[in-house]
């Protein structure tokens, strides 16, 4: 597990290596450069994006990870309804 901290936002996300070449990103930020660089350094493909704090003052990168990387978004049923890539049902 690698914490990726954005001191300016006071936010942390986490890149977790699942041991099979894939990764889970917990609370991905809107700016995904650090997340993607960390995954690339470790030779990982981002397969999941988990959201643990869905609220109005946090812009998530989960939808972008789903659209660009094919990551599956993991979120609560009540809070995750707006986290679908365009065209997803």
C-alpha positions in Angstrom: 0.0 0.0 0.0 1.3 3.4 -1.0 -0.3 6.6 0.5 -0.4 9.5 -1.9 -0.9 12.7 0.0 -2.0 16.1 -1.5 -0.8 18.5 1.2 -2.6 21.4 -0.6 -6.0 19.7 -0.4 -5.3 17.9 2.9 -6.4 14.7 1.2 -4.8 11.3 0.9 -5.6 8.5 -1.4 -4.0 5.0 -1.4 -2.7 2.7 -4.1 -3.0 -0.9 -3.0 -1.2 -3.7 -4.9 -3.5 -6.7 -5.0 -0.5 -9.0 -5.8 -1.6 -10.0 -9.3 -0.5 -7.0 -11.4 -3.6 -5.0 -10.6 -4.3 -2.2 -8.1 -7.1 -0.7 -6.1 -7.1 3.1 -5.7 -8.9 4.3 -2.6 -10.4 7.8 -2.8 -8.7 8.8 -6.1 -8.3 12.6 -6.4 -9.4 14.5 -9.5 -5.7 15.0 -10.5 -4.6 11.5 -11.2 -1.0 12.2 -12.2 0.5 11.0 -8.9 -1.8 7.9 -8.8 -0.8 6.9 -12.4 2.9 7.6 -11.8 2.8 5.3 -8.7 1.0 2.6 -10.5 3.4 2.8 -13.5 6.4 2.7 -11.1 5.1 -0.5 -9.6 4.0 -2.0 -12.9 0.4 -2.1 -11.9 -2.9 -1.8 -13.9 -5.6 0.1 -12.0 -8.5 -2.2 -11.8 -10.7 -0.6 -9.1 -11.4 2.8 -7.6 -13.0 2.8 -4.2 -14.8 5.8 -2.7 -15.0 6.0 1.0 -16.1 9.6 1.5 -18.6 10.9 -1.1 -19.4 14.5 -0.4 -19.7 17.8 -2.1 -16.2 19.2 -1.3 -14.2 16.4 -2.9 -13.9 15.9 -6.6 -13.1 12.3 -7.3 -11.0 10.8 -10.1 -12.9 7.6 -10.0 -15.0 8.3 -13.1 -11.9 9.2 -15.1 -10.2 6.0 -14.0 -13.2 4.0 -15.1 -13.4 5.8 -18.5 -9.6 5.7 -19.2 -8.4 2.6 -17.5 -11.5 0.4 -17.3 -11.4 0.5 -13.5 -14.5 -0.7 -11.7 -15.9 1.9 -9.2 -16.7 0.6 -5.7 -19.0 2.9 -3.7 -22.0 2.7 -1.4 -25.3 2.1 -3.2 -26.7 5.4 -1.9 -23.8 7.6 -2.6 -22.2 6.1 -5.6 -25.1 6.6 -8.1 -23.4 9.6 -9.7 -20.1 7.9 -10.2 -20.8 6.2 -13.5 -18.8 6.9 -16.7 -20.9 8.4 -19.5 -22.9 5.8 -21.3 -22.8 3.3 -18.4 -26.1 2.0 -17.2 
